[in-house]
Amino acid sequence: MDALPQEIFKAYDIRGIVGTTLTAEIVGKIGHALGSEARARKQAAVAVGYDGRLSGPALAAALANGIQKAGIDVIDVGRVTTPMVYFAAYHLATHCGVAVTGSHNPPDYNGLKMVLGDETLSGEAIQKLRSRIEKNDLEHGAGRYSKHDIVQAYFDRISCSDLKLARPMKIAVDCGNGVPGAFAPELYRRLGCEVTELYCEVDGTFPNHHPDPSVPKNLEDLIRTLQSTDAEIGFAFDGDGDRLGVVTKNGSVIYPDRQLMLFAQDVLSRNPGATVIYDVKSTRHLKPWIERHGGRPLLWKTGHSLIKAKIAETGALLAGEMSGHVFFKERWYGFDDALYAGARLLEILSREPDLDAKLHNLPDAISTPELQIKLNEGENYAIIDRLQKTAQFDNPREVITIDGLRVEYADGFGLARASNTTPVVVLRFEADTKAALKRIQTDFRRVILAAKPDAKLPF
């Protein structure tokens, strides 16, 4: 068989370059290992779906074949968003699902996001799959194959549940030619919205812009559309539909950590004392906001599977990441679903007499988007490890090392952490003033260049 590249087994999913580190043969082997692990966990069936990438159907077929070889049934739900695969695991009572998705990576990437027995696989569980393949620790059987269309059940679960808009809204939706384009416009129309569509034709070459709402450049077309139409709010989705970007009528980006403020206020109004989780990239304004609205704030590691595990551990009713993943346990299942998060946001905003005032009056600070230092494979982890052991910062209030280095100062914070999806160090900075932001960045520049003198810094 093809050599098994260790680097595709990431911290919270499997991700590789199609035809190079991720082939149909490799995915078939992973499927066999996954099916074997499912049997060890006393599971019987796995829902399988794929996003809009060109390699999706072939890799999903190889995956299904591998799972069946272990004696586990496969229910093929076809081309859907990643959250719709998670939904299928609940709706079809398989408690297991695999999404074949490259998420926001370049078009030549693809990967697997995996759930077994309602647990999103991460860390050691993903490495165990690799170990099963290498040791030939595989079960054998003949699982059955069937297809199931879960789209209508998914729409009905959202639009026929307790989620109701106080008034019809006019919205613009940019799907960046990712798979959400096949579903988001119809969902919001079912909720009573008038929808202006941008790039909703699913095309795995992503001909217009990349489907990654965390990159401000990818929101420019949506902003122009809001300014030239009567749409009130704009939503942008990533390639597989688990991350939400929001822009306002005046062109402002409501970053996900500030979206989380609205969601927290809403959830806590019904559930005082509930825990709300946010990741290390998020604004430091979240902690006092959550406390003020009667909740318990909890800072945690970045990563969809890591956050979901923490929700299960703590019983949190809401969680969010700066990258755009939002997890509702209240009135939903606890997984990240950008289409559902958009619906919850519309529910909140439809009650507001002045939508822009509500959005723009949220606590804010001067901040950067996610910045990246591009490195060689594995080098990002080595640099962060070195910084955690040796870096000395200038007058920090607190140094948090649960995920990289988040350094809290009296007037802001800086973050450096290793991405778990691509070989980069992710940076983010926030401060009360431009002078403070510059000072914090200077402090980080000093320690990073001490660890890697030839680093090309994006700030």
C-alpha positions as CSV (number, residue, x, y, z in Angstrom):
1,M,0.0,0.0,0.0
2,D,1.0,3.7,-0.1
3,A,3.3,4.7,2.7
4,L,1.3,6.0,5.7
5,P,2.4,9.6,6.3
6,Q,2.5,10.4,10.0
7,E,1.9,14.1,9.5
8,I,-1.7,13.6,8.2
9,F,-2.8,12.5,11.7
10,K,-3.4,15.9,13.3
11,A,-4.5,16.9,16.7
12,Y,-8.2,16.9,16.0
13,D,-8.7,15.5,12.5
14,I,-6.9,13.9,9.6
15,R,-5.7,16.2,6.9
16,G,-3.4,15.8,3.8
17,I,-2.7,16.6,0.2
18,V,-4.9,14.6,-2.2
19,G,-2.9,12.2,-4.3
20,T,0.3,12.7,-2.2
21,T,-0.2,12.3,1.5
22,L,-3.9,11.4,1.2
23,T,-4.8,8.8,-1.4
24,A,-7.9,6.6,-1.8
25,E,-5.8,3.6,-0.6
26,I,-4.7,5.4,2.6
27,V,-8.2,6.6,3.3
28,G,-9.5,3.1,2.8
29,K,-7.0,1.8,5.4
30,I,-8.0,4.6,7.8
31,G,-11.6,3.5,7.2
32,H,-10.7,-0.1,8.1
33,A,-9.0,1.2,11.3
34,L,-11.9,3.5,12.1
35,G,-14.4,0.6,11.7
36,S,-12.3,-1.6,13.9
37,E,-12.2,1.1,16.6
38,A,-16.0,1.4,16.2
39,R,-16.4,-2.3,16.9
40,A,-14.1,-2.0,19.9
41,R,-16.5,0.7,21.2
42,K,-19.5,-1.5,20.5
43,Q,-20.8,0.7,17.7
44,A,-22.7,-0.7,14.7
45,A,-23.0,1.9,12.0
46,V,-21.2,5.1,10.7
47,A,-22.8,8.0,8.8
48,V,-20.4,9.2,6.0
49,G,-20.7,12.5,4.1
50,Y,-18.4,14.7,2.1
51,D,-18.1,18.4,1.3
52,G,-17.8,20.1,-2.1
53,R,-14.2,19.3,-2.9
54,L,-13.5,17.5,-6.2
55,S,-11.9,14.6,-4.4
56,G,-14.8,14.1,-2.0
57,P,-16.8,11.4,-3.7
58,A,-13.8,9.1,-4.4
59,L,-12.4,9.4,-0.9
60,A,-15.8,8.9,0.7
61,A,-16.2,5.8,-1.3
62,A,-12.8,4.5,-0.2
63,L,-13.6,5.4,3.4
64,A,-17.0,3.6,3.3
65,N,-15.4,0.5,1.8
66,G,-12.7,0.4,4.6
67,I,-15.3,0.8,7.3
68,Q,-17.4,-2.0,5.9
69,K,-14.3,-4.3,5.8
70,A,-14.4,-4.1,9.6
71,G,-17.9,-5.3,9.7
72,I,-19.5,-1.9,10.4
73,D,-22.5,-0.6,8.4
74,V,-22.2,2.6,6.4
75,I,-25.0,5.1,5.9
76,D,-23.9,7.4,3.0
77,V,-25.6,10.8,3.5
78,G,-23.9,12.3,0.4
79,R,-22.6,15.8,-0.2
80,V,-23.5,17.8,2.9
81,T,-21.9,20.2,5.4
82,T,-19.8,18.7,8.1
83,P,-22.4,19.6,10.8
84,M,-25.0,17.8,8.8
85,V,-22.9,14.6,9.2
86,Y,-22.9,15.3,12.9
87,F,-26.6,15.8,12.8
88,A,-27.0,12.5,10.9
89,A,-25.2,10.7,13.7
90,Y,-27.9,11.9,16.0
91,H,-30.9,11.7,13.7
92,L,-30.1,8.2,12.4
93,A,-29.0,7.1,15.9
94,T,-25.6,5.8,14.6
95,H,-23.7,8.0,17.2
96,C,-20.9,7.8,14.7
97,G,-20.1,10.0,11.7
98,V,-17.2,10.9,9.4
99,A,-17.1,14.0,7.3
100,V,-14.7,13.9,4.3
101,T,-13.6,17.5,4.3
102,G,-10.7,19.8,3.7
103,S,-12.5,22.6,5.6
104,H,-10.7,25.9,4.8
105,N,-7.5,24.4,3.5
106,P,-6.4,24.9,-0.2
107,P,-8.3,23.0,-2.9
108,D,-5.7,20.2,-3.1
109,Y,-6.3,19.2,0.5
110,N,-8.9,16.9,2.0
111,G,-9.3,15.1,5.3
112,L,-11.6,13.4,7.8
113,K,-13.4,14.7,10.9
114,M,-14.6,11.8,12.9
115,V,-17.1,11.0,15.6
116,L,-17.4,7.6,17.3
117,G,-19.9,6.9,20.1
118,D,-20.7,10.6,20.3
119,E,-17.0,11.4,20.9
120,T,-15.2,13.6,18.4
121,L,-11.8,12.0,17.9
122,S,-8.7,13.9,18.8
123,G,-5.2,13.5,20.1
124,E,-4.4,10.0,21.2
125,A,-7.6,8.6,19.7
126,I,-6.5,9.7,16.2
127,Q,-3.0,8.4,16.8
128,K,-4.6,5.1,17.8
129,L,-6.0,4.7,14.3
130,R,-2.5,5.1,12.8
131,S,-1.2,2.5,15.3
132,R,-4.0,0.1,14.3
133,I,-3.0,0.3,10.6
134,E,0.7,-0.1,11.4
135,K,0.2,-3.1,13.7
136,N,-2.5,-4.6,11.4
137,D,-4.8,-4.5,14.4
138,L,-7.9,-4.7,12.3
139,E,-11.3,-6.4,12.6
140,H,-12.8,-8.1,9.6
141,G,-16.4,-8.5,8.5
142,A,-18.9,-7.4,5.8
143,G,-20.7,-4.2,6.8
144,R,-23.8,-3.2,4.9
145,Y,-24.0,0.0,2.7
146,S,-27.1,2.2,2.3
147,K,-27.9,5.8,1.4
148,H,-30.0,8.3,3.3
149,D,-31.0,11.9,2.5
150,I,-31.0,13.8,5.8
151,V,-31.4,17.3,4.3
152,Q,-35.1,17.7,4.9
153,A,-34.9,16.3,8.4
154,Y,-32.1,18.8,9.1
155,F,-34.1,21.7,7.7
156,D,-37.2,20.6,9.7
157,R,-35.2,20.2,12.9
158,I,-34.1,23.9,12.7
159,S,-37.1,25.6,11.1
160,C,-39.9,23.6,12.8
161,S,-38.3,23.7,16.2
162,D,-38.6,26.5,18.8
163,L,-36.3,28.7,16.7
164,K,-38.5,31.6,15.5
165,L,-37.7,35.0,14.0
166,A,-39.6,38.0,15.5
167,R,-39.8,39.5,12.0
168,P,-38.7,38.6,8.5
169,M,-35.1,39.8,7.7
170,K,-33.2,40.6,4.6
171,I,-29.7,38.9,4.5
172,A,-26.8,38.3,2.2
173,V,-25.0,35.0,2.2
174,D,-21.6,34.3,0.8
175,C,-20.7,30.6,0.6
176,G,-17.4,31.0,-1.3
177,N,-18.5,28.1,-3.6
178,G,-18.3,25.7,-0.6
179,V,-20.9,23.1,0.2
180,P,-23.0,25.4,2.5
181,G,-24.2,27.1,-0.8
182,A,-26.4,24.0,-1.4
183,F,-28.2,24.5,1.9
184,A,-27.9,27.9,3.6
185,P,-30.1,30.0,1.3
186,E,-33.0,27.5,1.5
187,L,-32.7,27.2,5.3
188,Y,-32.9,31.0,5.8
189,R,-35.7,31.4,3.4
190,R,-37.6,28.7,5.4
191,L,-37.1,30.9,8.5
192,G,-38.7,33.8,6.6
193,C,-35.7,35.7,5.3
194,E,-35.2,37.3,2.0
195,V,-31.8,36.0,0.8
196,T,-29.2,37.6,-1.6
197,E,-26.9,34.8,-2.7
198,L,-23.1,35.1,-3.4
199,Y,-21.1,32.2,-4.8
200,C,-23.6,29.6,-3.7
201,E,-22.9,27.3,-6.6
202,V,-20.8,24.4,-5.1
203,D,-17.4,24.3,-6.9
204,G,-14.4,22.6,-5.4
205,T,-12.0,24.8,-7.4
206,F,-13.3,27.9,-5.4
207,P,-13.1,30.2,-8.4
208,N,-14.1,33.4,-6.7
209,H,-12.4,33.5,-3.3
210,H,-11.4,31.0,-0.8
211,P,-14.2,29.9,1.6
212,D,-12.5,31.0,4.8
213,P,-14.4,33.8,6.7
214,S,-11.5,34.4,9.1
215,V,-9.5,36.1,6.4
216,P,-10.9,39.7,6.0
217,K,-10.1,39.8,2.2
218,N,-12.6,37.0,1.7
219,L,-15.4,39.2,3.1
220,E,-14.9,42.1,0.7
221,D,-17.6,41.0,-1.8
222,L,-20.1,40.4,0.9
223,I,-19.4,43.9,2.3
224,R,-19.9,45.4,-1.1
225,T,-23.2,43.6,-1.5
226,L,-24.5,44.8,1.9
227,Q,-23.6,48.4,0.9
228,S,-25.3,48.2,-2.5
229,T,-28.5,46.3,-1.5
230,D,-31.1,46.5,1.3
231,A,-29.7,43.4,3.0
232,E,-29.4,44.1,6.8
233,I,-26.7,41.6,7.7
234,G,-24.2,39.4,5.9
235,F,-23.1,35.8,6.6
236,A,-20.0,34.1,5.2
237,F,-19.2,30.4,5.6
238,D,-16.2,28.2,5.4
239,G,-15.9,25.3,2.9
240,D,-17.6,22.7,5.1
241,G,-20.1,24.9,7.0
242,D,-18.9,24.7,10.5
243,R,-17.5,28.3,10.8
244,L,-19.5,31.6,10.5
245,G,-18.4,35.1,9.5
246,V,-20.6,38.1,10.1
247,V,-20.5,41.6,8.5
248,T,-22.7,44.6,9.2
249,K,-24.3,47.2,6.9
250,N,-21.5,49.6,7.4
251,G,-18.8,47.1,6.5
252,S,-17.7,46.1,10.0
253,V,-16.7,42.5,10.7
254,I,-18.3,41.1,13.9
255,Y,-15.6,38.7,14.8
256,P,-16.7,35.4,16.3
257,D,-15.6,36.3,19.8
258,R,-18.0,39.2,19.7
259,Q,-20.7,37.0,18.2
260,L,-20.2,34.8,21.2
261,M,-21.1,37.8,23.4
262,L,-24.6,38.0,21.8
263,F,-25.1,34.2,22.1
264,A,-23.9,34.2,25.7
265,Q,-26.2,37.0,26.7
266,D,-29.1,35.1,25.1
267,V,-28.3,31.7,26.5
268,L,-27.6,33.0,30.0
269,S,-30.9,34.9,30.0
270,R,-32.6,31.5,30.2
271,N,-29.8,29.6,32.0
272,P,-28.2,31.7,34.7
273,G,-25.0,30.2,36.1
274,A,-24.2,28.2,32.9
275,T,-20.6,27.7,31.8
276,V,-19.5,29.4,28.5
277,I,-16.3,28.2,27.0
278,Y,-14.1,30.4,24.7
279,D,-10.7,29.7,23.1
280,V,-7.3,31.3,23.7
281,K,-7.6,33.4,20.6
282,S,-10.7,35.2,21.9
283,T,-11.0,38.7,23.2
284,R,-10.3,39.3,26.9
285,H,-13.6,41.2,27.0
286,L,-15.5,37.9,27.0
287,K,-14.7,37.0,30.7
288,P,-16.3,40.1,32.3
289,W,-19.2,40.1,29.8
290,I,-20.0,36.4,30.6
291,E,-19.7,37.2,34.4
292,R,-21.9,40.3,34.1
293,H,-24.7,38.3,32.4
294,G,-24.6,35.6,35.1
295,G,-22.4,33.0,33.5
296,R,-19.2,31.1,34.3
297,P,-16.4,31.9,31.7
298,L,-13.9,29.2,30.9
299,L,-10.8,29.8,28.7
300,W,-9.8,26.7,26.8
301,K,-7.7,25.3,23.9
302,T,-8.4,26.0,20.3
303,G,-9.8,23.0,18.3
304,H,-13.3,21.8,17.5
305,S,-12.8,18.4,19.0
306,L,-11.0,19.7,22.1
307,I,-13.8,22.2,22.7
308,K,-16.5,19.5,22.3
309,A,-14.7,17.3,24.8
310,K,-14.6,20.2,27.3
311,I,-18.3,20.8,26.8
312,A,-19.0,17.1,27.6
313,E,-16.7,17.3,30.6
314,T,-18.1,20.6,32.1
315,G,-21.7,20.5,30.9
316,A,-21.2,24.0,29.3
317,L,-24.3,25.1,27.3
318,L,-22.3,27.3,24.9
319,A,-18.8,27.6,23.5
320,G,-17.0,29.5,20.7
321,E,-13.7,29.9,19.0
322,M,-12.2,32.9,17.4
323,S,-12.0,31.0,14.1
324,G,-15.8,31.0,13.8
325,H,-16.8,27.6,15.4
326,V,-19.8,28.1,17.7
327,F,-21.2,25.2,19.8
328,F,-24.7,25.3,21.2
329,K,-25.7,22.7,23.7
330,E,-28.8,24.6,24.7
331,R,-31.6,23.7,22.2
332,W,-29.1,21.9,20.0
333,Y,-26.6,19.0,20.1
334,G,-23.3,20.7,21.2
335,F,-21.5,20.5,17.9
336,D,-20.3,23.4,15.8
337,D,-22.8,24.3,13.0
338,A,-22.4,27.7,11.2
339,L,-25.8,27.5,9.5
340,Y,-27.5,26.9,12.8
341,A,-25.4,29.6,14.5
342,G,-26.5,32.0,11.8
343,A,-30.2,31.1,12.5
344,R,-29.7,31.7,16.2
345,L,-28.1,35.1,15.5
346,L,-31.0,36.0,13.2
347,E,-33.4,35.0,16.0
348,I,-31.6,37.4,18.4
349,L,-31.3,40.3,15.9
350,S,-34.9,40.0,14.7
351,R,-36.0,41.2,18.1
352,E,-33.8,44.3,18.0
353,P,-35.4,47.7,17.1
354,D,-31.9,48.9,16.0
355,L,-29.8,46.0,14.7
356,D,-26.7,48.0,14.0
357,A,-26.7,49.6,17.5
358,K,-26.9,46.1,19.1
359,L,-24.0,44.9,17.1
360,H,-21.8,47.9,17.3
361,N,-22.3,48.5,21.0
362,L,-20.7,45.2,22.0
363,P,-17.4,45.7,24.0
364,D,-14.6,46.1,21.5
365,A,-10.8,46.6,21.4
366,I,-8.1,47.3,18.9
367,S,-7.1,43.9,17.6
368,T,-5.5,42.1,14.7
369,P,-7.1,39.2,12.7
370,E,-5.3,35.9,12.9
371,L,-1.7,36.4,11.7
372,Q,0.5,33.5,10.6
373,I,4.2,32.7,10.5
374,K,4.6,30.1,7.7
375,L,7.1,27.3,8.6
376,N,8.1,23.8,7.6
377,E,6.0,20.8,8.7
378,G,6.5,20.3,12.5
379,E,8.6,23.4,13.0
380,N,5.6,25.3,14.5
381,Y,5.4,22.9,17.4
382,A,9.1,23.1,18.1
383,I,9.1,26.9,18.2
384,I,6.2,27.1,20.5
385,D,7.8,24.5,22.8
386,R,11.0,26.6,22.9
387,L,9.1,29.8,23.6
388,Q,7.1,28.2,26.5
389,K,10.4,27.1,28.1
390,T,12.5,30.2,27.5
391,A,10.5,33.3,26.6
392,Q,10.7,36.2,29.0
393,F,8.0,38.8,28.5
394,D,8.0,42.5,29.6
395,N,5.8,43.0,32.7
396,P,3.1,40.4,31.9
397,R,0.1,40.1,34.2
398,E,-0.3,36.4,33.4
399,V,1.3,33.9,31.0
400,I,-1.2,31.1,30.0
401,T,0.2,28.0,28.4
402,I,-2.8,25.7,28.0
403,D,-2.4,26.2,24.2
404,G,0.7,27.9,23.0
405,L,1.4,31.2,24.8
406,R,-1.3,33.7,25.7
407,V,0.3,36.6,27.5
408,E,-2.0,38.9,29.4
409,Y,-0.9,42.5,30.0
410,A,-2.7,45.2,32.0
411,D,-3.9,46.7,28.7
412,G,-4.1,43.9,26.2
413,F,-2.9,40.4,25.3
414,G,-0.7,38.6,22.7
415,L,-1.0,35.0,21.6
416,A,1.3,32.6,19.7
417,R,0.2,29.0,19.2
418,A,1.0,26.2,16.8
419,S,-1.8,25.6,14.3
420,N,-3.0,22.0,14.3
421,T,-4.1,22.0,10.7
422,T,-1.2,23.7,8.8
423,P,2.5,24.2,9.6
424,V,2.1,27.8,10.9
425,V,2.4,29.7,14.2
426,V,-0.9,31.6,14.7
427,L,-0.6,35.0,16.3
428,R,-3.2,37.4,17.6
429,F,-3.0,40.7,19.4
430,E,-5.5,42.9,21.2
431,A,-5.1,46.1,23.2
432,D,-6.9,49.2,24.6
433,T,-4.9,51.6,22.5
434,K,-2.7,51.5,19.3
435,A,0.3,52.3,21.4
436,A,-0.3,49.4,23.7
437,L,-0.9,47.1,20.6
438,K,2.4,48.2,19.2
439,R,4.2,47.6,22.5
440,I,2.8,44.1,22.9
441,Q,3.7,43.2,19.3
442,T,7.2,44.5,19.9
443,D,7.5,42.3,23.0
444,F,6.4,39.2,20.9
445,R,8.7,40.2,18.1
446,R,11.7,40.2,20.4
447,V,11.0,36.7,21.9
448,I,10.1,35.1,18.6
449,L,13.2,36.4,16.8
450,A,15.3,35.2,19.8
451,A,13.9,31.7,19.2
452,K,14.0,31.8,15.4
453,P,16.1,34.7,14.0
454,D,15.1,34.1,10.4
455,A,11.3,34.1,11.1
456,K,9.3,36.2,8.6
457,L,6.9,38.0,10.9
458,P,3.6,39.3,9.6
459,F,3.5,42.3,11.9
